Structure formats: C-alpha cells, structure tokens
Amino acid sequence: MLYALDTWSPFKWLAGTVAFLLYAFVLEIYGSRRKQQ
C-alpha cells in the first residue's frame, strides 16, 4: 500500500504542476487579448 502511494505521488505532483502552468498560460493569453480590444 505504501509503495503504491509512493509511486503515485510524483505523478500527482507532475499533473498538478502541468495543470497550474496551463491555467497561468490561459490566463496570460486571456488577459493580453482583452487588453488589445
């Protein structure tokens, strides 16, 4: 059980980081597009 949690932990961190980067990227594009109008 502990081994399974240990294996999943890096994947969860990676998924969370990617999701956060995507979210920031979309916000940046959305903000720049609103400024242009």
Sequence and secondary structure as in RCSB ss.txt:
>XXXX:A:sequence
MLYALDTWSPFKWLAGTVAFLLYAFVLEIYGSRRKQQ
>XXXX:A:secstr
 HHHHHHHHHHHHHHHHHHHHHHHHHHHHHHHHHHH 
